[in-house]
Amino acid sequence: MEKILDGEKKNEGQKRGNADEAATGTGTTETASESKRSGAIYCKLCKLLFHQARNEHDASEMHRLIVDFLNPSCAVCGTTYGSPMAYERHIASLSHLKVSDLTER
């Protein structure tokens, strides 16, 4: 009976050791996607990884379109908003409508 319990303890210790290896990343296996990601930089606005210099990514057309969509600006009033909803509220405001009416005339 003691031999069975000792064998179970050994198996339990091996399982725990493998779990510790996986949690700390000391295992030797590495997936292809993990090796591809090394050196990539994450853009919080675009929500993607890119493999070029930060300033090149920031100057790209796709990044500029996303920035313009997420931070719209009113050409009539000359103000920039932190979200599309804030911009929509501004467009519907009486002050914006008055200014846009004056510029149309």
Contact map, one row per residue, 1 for C-alpha under 8 A:
111110000000000000000000000000000000000000000000000000000000000000000000000000000000000000000000000000000
111111000000000000000000000000000000000000000000000000000000000000000000000000000000000000000000000000000
111111100000000000000000000000000000000000000000000000000000000000000000000000000000000000000000000000000
111111110000000000000000000000000000000000000000000000000000000000000000000000000000000000000000000000000
111111111000000000000000000000000000000000000000000000000000000000000000000000000000000000000000000000000
011111111100000000000000000000000000000000000000000000000000000000000000000000000000000000000000000000000
001111111110000000000000000000000000000000000000000000000000000000000000000000000000000000000000000000000
000111111111000000000000000000000000000000000000000000000000000000000000000000000000000000000000000000000
000011111111100000000000000000000000000000000000000000000000000000000000000000000000000000000000000000000
000001111111110000000000000000000000000000000000000000000000000000000000000000000000000000000000000000000
000000111111111000000000000000000000000000000000000000000000000000000000000000000000000000000000000000000
000000011111111100000000000000000000000000000000000000000000000000000000000000000000000000000000000000000
000000001111111110000000000000000000000000000000000000000000000000000000000000000000000000000000000000000
000000000111111111000000000000000000000000000000000000000000000000000000000000000000000000000000000000000
000000000011111111100000000000000000000000000000000000000000000000000000000000000000000000000000000000000
000000000001111111110000000000000000000000000000000000000000000000000000000000000000000000000000000000000
000000000000111111111000000000000000000000000000000000000000000000000000000000000000000000000000000000000
000000000000011111111100000000000000000000000000000000000000000000000000000000000000000000000000000000000
000000000000001111111110000000000000000000000000000000000000000000000000000000000000000000000000000000000
000000000000000111111111000000000000000000000000000000000000000000000000000000000000000000000000000000000
000000000000000011111111111000000000000000000000000000000000000000000000000000000000000000000000000000000
000000000000000001111111111000000000000000000000000000000000000000000000000000000000000000000000000000000
000000000000000000111111110000000000000000000000000000000000000000000000000000000000000000000000000000000
000000000000000000011111110000000000000000000000000000000000000000000000000000000000000000000000000000000
000000000000000000001111111000000000000000000000000000000000000000000000000000000000000000000000000000000
000000000000000000001111111100000000000000000000000000000000000000000000000000000000000000000000000000000
000000000000000000001100111110000000000000000000000000000000000000000000000000000000000000000000000000000
000000000000000000000000011111000000000000000000000000000000000000000000000000000000000000000000000000000
000000000000000000000000001111100000000000000000000000000000000000000000000000000000000000000000000000000
000000000000000000000000000111110110000000000000000000000000000000000000000000000000000000000000000000000
000000000000000000000000000011111110000000000000000000000000000000000000000000000000000000000000000000000
000000000000000000000000000001111111000000000000000000000000000000000000000000000000000000000000000000000
000000000000000000000000000000111111100000000000000000000000000000000000000000000000000000000000000000000
000000000000000000000000000001111111110000000000000000000000000000000000000000000000000000000000000000000
000000000000000000000000000001111111110000000000000000000000000000000000000000000000000000000000000000000
000000000000000000000000000000011111111000000000000000000000000000000000000000000000000000000000000000000
000000000000000000000000000000001111111100000000100000000000000000000000000000000000000000000000000000000
000000000000000000000000000000000111111100000000000000000000000000000000000000000000000000000000000000000
000000000000000000000000000000000001111110000000001000000000000000000000000000000000000000000000000000000
000000000000000000000000000000000000111111000000111100000000000000000000000000000000000000000000000000000
000000000000000000000000000000000000001111100000111101000000000000000000000000000000000000000000000000000
000000000000000000000000000000000000000111110011110000000000000000000000000000000000000000000000000000000
000000000000000000000000000000000000000011111111110000000000000000000000000000000000000000000000000000000
000000000000000000000000000000000000000001111111000000000000000000000000000000000000000000000000000000000
000000000000000000000000000000000000000000111110000000000000001001100000000000000000000000000000000000000
000000000000000000000000000000000000000000111111000000000000001001000000000000000000000000000000000000000
000000000000000000000000000000000000000001111111100000000000000000000000000000000000000000000000000000000
000000000000000000000000000000000000000001110111110000000000000000000000000000000000000000000000000000000
000000000000000000000000000000000000100111100011111000000000000000000000000000000000000000000000000000000
000000000000000000000000000000000000000111100001111100001000000000000000000000000000000000000000000000000
000000000000000000000000000000000000001110000000111110000000000000000000000000000000000000000000000000000
000000000000000000000000000000000000000110000000011111011000000000000000000000000000000000000000000000000
000000000000000000000000000000000000000000000000001111111000000000000000000000000000000000000000000000000
000000000000000000000000000000000000000010000000000111111100000000000000000000000000000000000000000000000
000000000000000000000000000000000000000000000000000011111110000000000000000000000000000000000000000000000
000000000000000000000000000000000000000000000000000111111111000000000000000000000000000000000000000000000
000000000000000000000000000000000000000000000000010111111111001000000000000000000000000000000000000000000
000000000000000000000000000000000000000000000000000001111111001100000000000000000000000000000000000000000
000000000000000000000000000000000000000000000000000000111111101100000000000000000000000000000000000000000
000000000000000000000000000000000000000000000000000000011111111100000000000000000000000000000000000000000
000000000000000000000000000000000000000000000000000000000011111110000000000000000000000000000000000000000
000000000000000000000000000000000000000000000000000000000001111111000000000000000000000000000000000000000
000000000000000000000000000000000000000000001100000000001111111111100000000000000000000000000000000000000
000000000000000000000000000000000000000000000000000000000111111111110000000000000000000000000000000000000
000000000000000000000000000000000000000000000000000000000000111111111000000000000000000000000000000000000
000000000000000000000000000000000000000000001100000000000000011111111100000000000000000000000000000000000
000000000000000000000000000000000000000000001000000000000000001111111110000000000000000000000000000000000
000000000000000000000000000000000000000000000000000000000000000111111111100000000000000000000000000000000
000000000000000000000000000000000000000000000000000000000000000011111111000000000001000000000000000000000
000000000000000000000000000000000000000000000000000000000000000001111111000000000111000000000000000000000
000000000000000000000000000000000000000000000000000000000000000000111111100000011111000000000000000000000
000000000000000000000000000000000000000000000000000000000000000000011111110000011111001000000000000000000
000000000000000000000000000000000000000000000000000000000000000000010011111001111000001000000000000000000
000000000000000000000000000000000000000000000000000000000000000000000001111111110000001000000000000000000
000000000000000000000000000000000000000000000000000000000000000000000000111111100000000000000000000000000
000000000000000000000000000000000000000000000000000000000000000000000000011111000000000000000001001100100
000000000000000000000000000000000000000000000000000000000000000000000000011111100000000000000001001000000
000000000000000000000000000000000000000000000000000000000000000000000000111111110000000000000000000000000
000000000000000000000000000000000000000000000000000000000000000000000000111011111000000000000000000000000
000000000000000000000000000000000000000000000000000000000000000000000011110001111100001000000000000000000
000000000000000000000000000000000000000000000000000000000000000000000011100000111111011000000000000000000
000000000000000000000000000000000000000000000000000000000000000000000111000000011111011000000000000000000
000000000000000000000000000000000000000000000000000000000000000000000111000000001111111000000000000000000
000000000000000000000000000000000000000000000000000000000000000000001111000000001111111100000000000000000
000000000000000000000000000000000000000000000000000000000000000000000000000000000011111110000000000000000
000000000000000000000000000000000000000000000000000000000000000000000000000000001111111111000000000000000
000000000000000000000000000000000000000000000000000000000000000000000001110000011111111111100000000000000
000000000000000000000000000000000000000000000000000000000000000000000000000000000001111111110000000000000
000000000000000000000000000000000000000000000000000000000000000000000000000000000000111111111000000000000
000000000000000000000000000000000000000000000000000000000000000000000000000000000000011111111001000000000
000000000000000000000000000000000000000000000000000000000000000000000000000000000000001111111001100000000
000000000000000000000000000000000000000000000000000000000000000000000000000000000000000111111101100000000
000000000000000000000000000000000000000000000000000000000000000000000000000000000000000011111111100000000
000000000000000000000000000000000000000000000000000000000000000000000000000000000000000000011111110000000
000000000000000000000000000000000000000000000000000000000000000000000000000000000000000000001111111000000
000000000000000000000000000000000000000000000000000000000000000000000000000110000000000001111111111100000
000000000000000000000000000000000000000000000000000000000000000000000000000000000000000000111111111110000
000000000000000000000000000000000000000000000000000000000000000000000000000000000000000000000111111111000
000000000000000000000000000000000000000000000000000000000000000000000000000110000000000000000011111111100
000000000000000000000000000000000000000000000000000000000000000000000000000100000000000000000001111111110
000000000000000000000000000000000000000000000000000000000000000000000000000000000000000000000000111111111
000000000000000000000000000000000000000000000000000000000000000000000000000000000000000000000000011111111
000000000000000000000000000000000000000000000000000000000000000000000000000100000000000000000000001111111
000000000000000000000000000000000000000000000000000000000000000000000000000000000000000000000000000111111
000000000000000000000000000000000000000000000000000000000000000000000000000000000000000000000000000011111
